[in-house]
Every structure is written in structure tokens, then in C-alpha cells.
Amino acid sequence: MKLLDLPFDDRRRRYLVFHANGLPEKLRLARTTTTAAFEEAGSSRFYLSQDGRILAKVVPDKYAKRQAPIKWLGRDYVEKRLMLQSDARKEYLSLHILRQAGLATPHCHGWGLSLNPGNRNASLLLMEHLQDARPAGEVFEASDEPSRLRFLKRFCREIDMLAQAGFVHRDLHYDNLLIRADGRLIWIDTHVRRLPRKRADQWPALEASLTVDKLRGEKYRRHCIALLKAT
């Protein structure tokens, strides 16, 4: 691990970074139009390195220290910082699980946390920025029906690969994926959980991860269920 002082666009912040891999000597991060597009899909904040190679995902504290001091201390400081249960660490471990299952993810440059109670953005994940890839949700909306069905076939094949490894995605929707120019899927938001140990409970858990809203309609949900049952 290493201690890094990272200049963000507003101020310098210090993080303890674990599994640092391939980081440059100096890393300056800023918000851009690219990161603004990422932020539209969720509550995390994103920053991009000056050379465009590294994307930083920052998750803010759930509770405000002044408004809910007890909840902030218990959850955001003791649990997530001192007990190392930050979002970045969980996502780093999930990235490893997906790669072990044979799914593609961005290269991870490490995960970090800030022990400074004045820094609300305690959770930091440093990932490869894939400049030749587009959000799968954006591609799906712009595609014709045959292209959508071809995408769902690849999508469900990879869901099955993850299930065969004993896991299911906790937030299964298209915006957690990127599509590269050659059509490959890249999983970018990777929180997973184990499937139940009892075989009879595994399919219901997998089916429950497929929702109408996240799959953009009941017909696509039914199509995914049919594809997965056929594997």
C-alpha cells in the first residue's frame, strides 16, 4: 500500500491506497464532460486523470457528520474506514470475482480510503479509463430490435458465467456495462453477492436480479429469462 496526495479539481486530498498498480508518479484528477456523463447514472462522483488514462470513482459518506453524527460515526467512519468496508474495497473484490468468472473488467489501479474525518469522499477506486467504449444503456437505446436481441444474448451468456462461478450481480442493468468498438462487454460497476448454497434457491435469486425497469421493459426481461433457462 502507499500514501498518495491526490490533487482533485477543488483541493488536495490524502488517501491510503491498497494494491496500487501502474499508477504514475504524479496523478492529478479533475471533473470533465466525460465524468459528468458517468455521474448521471448514479450517486458516485468521477474524476479523470490529465492524460485520460485513469478514472477515479469516489463514493461520498452516506450520512452528514453534523446532521447525523452517531450514524456517520458508526457507519461511515468506524465501519467503512476503520473496518475497511468501503465501497471501493468491495468493488475491488467484486472486480476480481468477475475476472475469475471470465468476464472482462477495466484494469484496476488500486483502491483507497481517507481516514480524514473532514473528507466526505472517503472511498476511492482507481480504474482504467476505456476511451473506445460506450455505455451499454446508451447503445441499447440507439439500437434496432435485432441488435438489441444480439446484445441480450451476450449479456445473458455473461450473467450465466457469473452464476456458474456462484455469484449474482447486485444491480443488474445496462449502465453497469460498457461496449467496446469490437462488441465486447466490459463490466464497470461490479458489486456482486453469492448465490444461495441450496440449488433450489439459486434460480429464484438469479431471476429476482432481472427487473423490468433495469432491463428496459417486460419483453426484454422475459427474453433474458428464456435465454438463461436455455443455458
Secondary structure by P-SEA (a helix, b strand, c coil): ccccccccccbbbbbbcccccccccbbbbbbcaaaaaaaccccbbbbbcccccbbbbbbcccccccccaaaaaaccccccccccccaaaaaaaaaaaaaaacccccccccccccccccccccbbbbbbbbcccccaaaaaaaccaaaaaaaaaaaaaaaaaaaaacccccccccccbbbcccbbbbbcccccccccccccaaaaaaaaaccccccccaaaaaaaaaaaaac
